[in-house]
Amino acid sequence: MGKNILISNIGSASKKYALYSGEDCLLSAHFERWDDNRLLVQFSHKQKKEQRHVSETEYKEALAYTLRFLIEEEILSGEDMISAIGLRVVAPGEYFTSHRIIDKEYLKKLEEMKEIVPLHIYRTLLELKEIRQIFPNTPTVGISDSAYHKTMPEVAKRYALSKKISSEYGIYRYGYHGLSFASVVSKFKTKPGGMPENIIICHLGSGASVAAIKNGKSADTSMGFTPLEGVPMGSRVGSIDAGAVLYLEKVAKLSPDKLFHYLNTETGLYGLSGGVLDIRELLYLKEKGNEGAILALDMFTYRIKQYIGAYAAILGGVDAIVFTGTAGERAPKIREQVCEGLKEFGIVLDPRKNDTYTGGKDGHIQSVSSKVGIIVFQADEMKIMASEAELCIKHARTTS
C-alpha cells in the first residue's frame, strides 16, 4: 500500500480534491458549478493546469472522475496506492470539534445532525457513500472544520442560555471555516516578521465568515452553532432576530423543516438579489445597475465591515486584515467595498495593488499610508487536512 493521502473537501457550491505524499501535493482538482449551469473542473499537477467541462453525472461522481484522471496521468497506478482519506466535516456538537476516524459511531452521529446542517452534511454523507464504494478498506478521517475554534473563550462560545440548557443540548457557538483560518495562521508563521498579534480574517465565498485571531488562536468568529449565523451568504440568511424567525414560521405556515430549508437555501444573496447567489454574476449585474444585485453586495460587505469593527474592539486593535476564500482571493471589487470608509481606522487600500490580485497568488494590497496590513492569502485547507489526517491515523495506530 502507498503512503499517499487523498483529501476530499465538499463545500456548499464546489468539490475539491487533492493528493498528498508527505508535504508534496501531487494533484489538486476543483469542481465548480457556475450560475449558468456550466460545470467545470480544474486540475493542477506537475506545475501545469488543465480545465475541462464535465457532465452532471461526472460532477456527481467527482471522486471517481478524479481517480480516473490520477491513473490516466500515471500519478497513481491504482486505488491501492492511497493509504488514507481525509474528508472535511461541517457539523455542530462537541463530538465534531475533533478530527476522528470515521466509524459506525461517527456515521450515526453525523446522521443525527443531517437536518441541522443540510447544505453540508447531506453532501458529506453522499461523498462518504462514494468513498466507501471505491475505497472499502481505506481508513477515512473526518477532519473537523470547527477544531480550530476550540480556543474561543466562554464569553464568545456561549449563547445567553442557562448553563444547564447549553450543556444538555450542546448549544454553543462552534464556528466553521476553521481549516481556512488555520491555513492563514500557518502561512503567517513562514513569512518575514512572523505572526501579528491581532488579525481579522475574512473567508469569503458561497459560505462566508469572519474571525478574530489573537496570537494565532481563534478569539471569536461570526458563524455559530451552525454555518447559518453571521454575514449573509450565497443562499444562507446570516444573523437574524430569532423572533423574526418564529414569526415567519407562524405567518408563512412553514414547518420547522421547511423553514430551516428556506433559511439555508433561498435567502442571503440569492433572496436579496432575486435569484442569484454567485458573487461573480452579482458583480456583473451590479455594473449593469441591477438593484437586487446592488443591495445584495451592499449588505454582504456592510455586514463584513460590521464584524471588522467589532473584532477590532475585541482584539484591542488590528495589525492585519486578511482576505481569503474564493471571493476574498479573486474579487477586488468586494475587497474594495469592504475597506471603503475605514481610513479613520488606519485601513487604507491601494487600488492599483488590489486590482492585480484576482486569484493564484498571495500579497499585500494596503497603501503605504495604511497603518494596518491588508493581505490576500490563498486558503490552503487541503494541506492542513492532509497533515491532520496523517496525525490522526498515526495516533490511532499507536493507541490500538
N, C-alpha and C positions, 0 to 999 in steps of 0.2 A: 504493500500500500504506500502511496505517495505521502508527502508531507505538505501538500497544498491545502489551503483553506478557502472555501468558496463562500462569498458573502452575498446575502440577499437583503435588499433594503426596499421594502414595498411602501410607497408613500400614498397619499390620497389622490395624486394625479400622475404618478410615474412609477416605474420599476427600475431599480438599479442593481447591477451585479458586479462583482469583482473577484478575481482570483489572485490570491497571495501565496507567495513562497517566502516565508520569513518576512522581512521588511519590504521585499520586492513585489510590486503589483504587476502581474503578468498580463492582465487584461481588465478593462472596465467596460461595462455595457450600460447604456442609459436608454430605456424605452420611455417614450413620451407621447401623450395624446394631446393634439392641438385642438383648439376650439372649432376648426373647420373639419374635424373628424379625421385629419391625417394622423397616421400612426407611424412614428419614426423610431429607429434605433441608431445610436452612435456607438461604434466600437472604437476603443483606443488601445493599441498594443504595438509593441516594437517601435515606439516613437512615431506612430502614424495613426491617423484617424480615418474611419470609414463610416459613411451614413447610408442607411438603407430604409426604404419604405417596407412596412410589414403589414400583413393582413390582420383582421380581427382575431382570427384563430392563433396566429403567430404571437400576437400581443398577449393573448390569454395564456398561452403556453410559453411565456418568455424564457423561463428557466431552461426548458428543453431546447429552445432555439439557440440560447447562449451556449449550451453544452455542445450542440452540433457545430457551432462556429469554432469553439475551442479545439474540437477534434479535427475539423477541416483545416484549420491553420496550424495543426500539429503542435499546439501549445500543450494539449493533453493527448494521450493515446487511448484513453477510456475513462469511464466513471470511477474505476478503482484507484485512480491516482489522486483522488480527493479524500483527505483523511478526516475532515470535519467541515461543518457548515455553520455559519453564523447568521442568524435571522433577527432583524430589528423588530422589537416588540413594543408597541404603544398600548399600555393598559394601566388603569388605576389599581391601587392596592399595594400594601407594603410588600406583599409577595413578589410583585413585579418591579421592585426597586433594586433587585439584584440580578446579575447575569446567572442563568441556570441552564443545565442540560434539559432539553425538553423530553419529558417522560409522560406517563399516563396522568399523574397528579397535575403536572403543568397544563396539559391539554384540558383537563376537567376545569381547572380554574380559569383558563382562557375562555372556554365556552360560557362560563358563568358571567363573564364580563362582555360578552358579544353585543348585547343590546345597549351597553353603556357607552362604548366607543365604536359605533357601527362602521364609520369610514375606514378604520384601520384594522380592527380585529377580524371582521368578515374577510377582508383581503388576505390577512395574515394566515387565517385558517385554510383558505384556498391554496395559498402558497405552500403551507405545510403539507397539504394533501399531495401536491405535485412533488415536493421534496421526497416524501415517503415512497412515492411510486418509482421515482428514478433512483433514489439512494436509500433503499430499505434498511440497510445495516450501518449507515454512516451516522455518527453522533451529530445531533443538531443542537446548537446553543441558542437559547433565547437571549438576545442582547437587549438589556433594558434601556429605553430611551429616557428614563427618569432617574437612573442611578446617580448621575452627576449632581442632581439637585438635593441629595440627601443631606448636604451640609447647610441647607437653609435653616435659619433659626426658627424657633417655635412661633414667634410673632409673625413670621412670613408664611409658615407652613399651615398654621391653624386658621379655620374659619371661626366666626363668632358663635360657635355652638358649644354646648356643655362638653366637658371632658368625657363624660360617660357616653354621650351620643357619638362624638368624634371617634372614640376608641372602639366602641361596639361595632360600628358600621364602617370604620376605616375611612371616614370622610376627612381628607386632608388635601392640601394643595401639593400635588406631586410634581407638577411641571413636566414639560416634554422638550424635544429638540436638544436633549442633554448631550447626545453624541456630537452634534454640530458644535455646541458650546465648548465641549471638551476638546474638540479638534482645534478650535481657535486658540484656546489656552495653551495647547501643546505647541502650536506654531509660534506663539509669543516666546516660549521658552528657548526657541532656537534662534531668535532674532537678536541683533545687537541691542544692548540696553535691557534685555530680558523682559520680565513681566511687570507692566504698570500696576500700581496698587488698585486703581479704580477703573473698571472697564464696563461699558454698556454695549452689549452685542444685540444686533437686530438681525434675526434669521427671518428672511422674507421670501415667501413663495406662496403656493396654494394654501399651505399652512404657514402661519406666521407667529412668531413670539419674540419677546424682548427679555433680556436677562441682565441683572446687575451682578457683576463679578468683583469680589473683594479678595485681593491677593491670590487670585487663581481659583477661588472657590465660589460656588453659587450662593448669593445672598438673597436673591429674590428673582422671580420670573413671572411673566404675565399669564401663562397657561396655569390651570388649576387642577381640580380633581380629574377633569377630562381635558382634552385639547380644545374644548368648546369655548373656554374662557379667554379673555384678553382682547387683542385687536381684532376687528372684523377680518375674516379670511376669505378665500375663494368662494366657499359655499357655506361657511360657518358664521354664526351671528356675532361671536365675540361676547364681551361682557354686556349683560342686560339685567335690568331690575327683575328680581325673582317674582315680584308682584305682577309685573307685566306679563311674565310667562304664565303665571296662574290665571290671569285674566284672559289671555289669549286662548288658553285651554278651554275655558268656560264659554266664551262668546263664539269661538270658531267651532265649538263642539268637537274638539280633537281628542282622541285617546292619548294616553301618555306616550305610547309607541309612535303614533303618527306625529305628535308634537315634537318628539325628540328627532324624528326623521326630518321634519321640516326645519328645525333649528340647525341641523347639521348639513343639509343638502340644498336648501332653497333660499338661504338668507345670505348675509355677508355681501361681498362684492356682486355676487350673482343676483341677489334680491334688489340691491340698491341700483344696479345698472339696468335691470330689466331683462336679465338672462345671459350675462357674460361674466365668466369668472376668471378667464385667463388675463393676466396683467398686461401681456403684450398686446392683446386685442383691445383692452381698455385704453391703453396709451394711444393706440392708433385712433380709436373713436374719440378720445378727448381732443386730439389735434383737429378732428373734423367738427368739433363743437357739440358733440353729443352730451346732453345734460345729465343723463344717467351715469355715463362713464365719468364725467367731471365730478359728480357727487361721490361716486364710489371711491375714486382715488383720493379725493379731498378728505373723506372720512378716514380712509386707510392711513394716510400719512399724518393726519391730525391726531389719531389715537396713538400712533407710534411716538409722536412728539410728546404727547402726554406722559408716556412711560419714561421717556428720556429725562424729562423734568423731574418726575417723581423719584427715579432711581439716582439721579444726581444728588438729590436731597438725602436719600437714604445712605448713599455711599459717603457723603460729606465732600462731594466734588467728583469730577470725572477727568481722567487723564486721556482716555481714548474711546472713541465710538467706532465700532466695527460693523460693517455691513457684510452679510453672508447669505447663503441660500440662493436659489435660482434668480429671484428678482433682485435681491441685495447685491449679487455679483454682476448681474447683466443689465440692470435698468438705471442708467444715470439720472433720468428724469425723476424717478422715485427717490433716489438719494438726495437730489437737489431739493425736492419738495419737502422732505423730512428736515433738512438742515436750514431751510429758509426761515429767517426771522430769529435765529439763535445766536446772532452776532454778540448780543449783550452778555451771553453766557460763555463767550470765548470760543464759540464753534463757528468757524468760517470755512466754507468750501471753496476750492479753486475750480471754477467751471471748466477750464481747459483740461486740467488733470482728470477731473471727474468724467468728462466725455470720452476719455481714452480707455476707460475700464468697462468693457462690455462682456466680460467673461474670459476665463482662461489664464488669468494672472492676478497676483497679489500686489498691493501697493498703497501708498499714501496719497490721499486726494485733498488734504487740507491746504488752505492758503498759508503763505509764510507768516501772515498776521494772526493765524489761529493759535489760541492757547491750548487747544485740545486736538489731539491727533484724530484724523478721520481716515479710516483704513478699509480697504476692500480685501477680504480674505476668501479664498475658495474653501468651502467646507470640505473636510476630508473625513467624513463619518466612516467610510469604509475601512480606512486604515485603523481607526480606533476600534472598530468592530472586530477586525481580524486579530488584533492584539488581545482584546478581551476574550474572544473565543478560544484562542490558544491557551491563555492563562486558566480559563475555566476547565478546559479539557485536562490540562496538566494537574490542576488541583484535584479533579475527580479521580485521576489515576493514583495520586499519592495517598488519597484518603480511602480508597476502595480496598 
